[in-house]
Amino acid sequence: EVQLAESGGGLVQRGGSLQLSCAASGFPFNTYAMSWVRQAPGKGLEWLSAISSDGTVTRYASSVQGRFSISRDVAKNTLYLQMNILTPADPAMYYCAAASTPLSNSQLLSSYAYNSWGQGTQVTVSS
């Protein structure tokens, strides 16, 4: 059974940084593409970033390009999201997601490709 557990959220000042982690278990981590998604109150899901199963390809939404960085540590079965220059537009519940089927690079930011989710970690930004 795929299990994903996010951590690292919290309160940060505007312009500050946070690193989110997603501990993965129950599946061969190095064979699944992974992504980060967020949902702000009253809004839909926003796909932020994704990384290929081998970690060589990354994709970012325009809203976070240049500020956020996704990475994965296969030895630790952990996915990361480094978030810099946080703004009032960034507060949300942040989720990691896993894709059990192989994805092409063009599919990495496709919402339909991911079928396992964590419980989320809350990020709040003070102005």
N, C-alpha and C positions, 0 to 999 in steps of 0.2 A: 504494500500500500504506500502510495506516494504521500509523504508528509513534508510540509514546508512550514517553517516557523520564523517569522520576521522579528527583528529586534533593532534597537538603535534609535527609534523615534523619540521625540521629546520637544521641548520648547527651546527655540533658538532665536537670537536677535536677527533682525533684518540685516542682510549682508553676511551673515554667519554661515557656518558649515555643519553638516551632519553626515555621518556614514551609517547607512542602513545595512543590516546583514540578514541573510536568509539561510537558515540551516536546513539542509535537505537530507532526507533519509527515505529508505524503502524502495529506492530505485537506483539504477546505474547513472549517477549524476553526470558523468562525462559523456553520456550519449544523448542527453536532453538539451535542447535549446531552452533558454530561460529568459524571463523578462521581468520588468518592473512596471507596475500599473498604479494609478492613483485615482481616488474618487473624493472630490470635495463635496461638502454638504449641498444637497440640492442639484448636483450635477452628475453627468454620466461618467463612465470609465474613460480614463485618458491613458493610452499606452505611451509610456515614456521612453523606454529603452529596452533593448534586447541584445542577447549575445548568443552566438552559435554554440553548438555542443562542444566544439574543440577550442572555443575561446578566441578564435582568430578573427571573427567578424562581429562588429557591433553596429547597432543602429540607434538613432536618437530622434525623438520628436523635436520639431523646431523650437518648441517652447523651452526645452532644456538643453539643446545643443550648445556646447561650449561651457556649460555650468555643471552638468552632471556627468559622471563617468561610471560605467558598469564594468564589473570584472568578476571573475570566478576563480576559486581556489579548489582544484580538484582534490588535493590531498586532505582538505578540511571539509569537503562537500558543502561549500558555502558560496553563496552569491552575494555580491556587494553592490551598493549604490553610493558613490561619493557625491554628495550634493554641496555645491559651493554657491556663494552669492545668492543666498535664499531671499526671496521677495514675498510680499503679501499675497502673491498669486500662487504660492507653493503649498500652503496649508491644506492637508488632505489626509485621508487614510491611504497608506502606501502598502501595496500587496506585491509579493513575488508570485510568479506563475511558471509552470513547467509544461513543455510540449512533449508528449510521449511519442509522437511520430516525427520522422525526420523532416526538417524544413529546409527549403531553399533560402538563400540570402534574401530574396525579395519577400519572403513570407514572414520574416522575423518579427515585424511589427504588426502582424495581422492578428486581430483579436480572436478569430475563429480557431487559430492554430494551438491555443493553449487550453488545456483541459484539467489542470490541477492548480489549486490556489492555496495560499496560506491564509491566516486569520487577519493579517494586517498589523501595521504599527502606525500610530498617529504622529503626524508632524505638525507643529504649530510654530508660527513665525510672529514675533512681536515687532511692532514698528517703533 
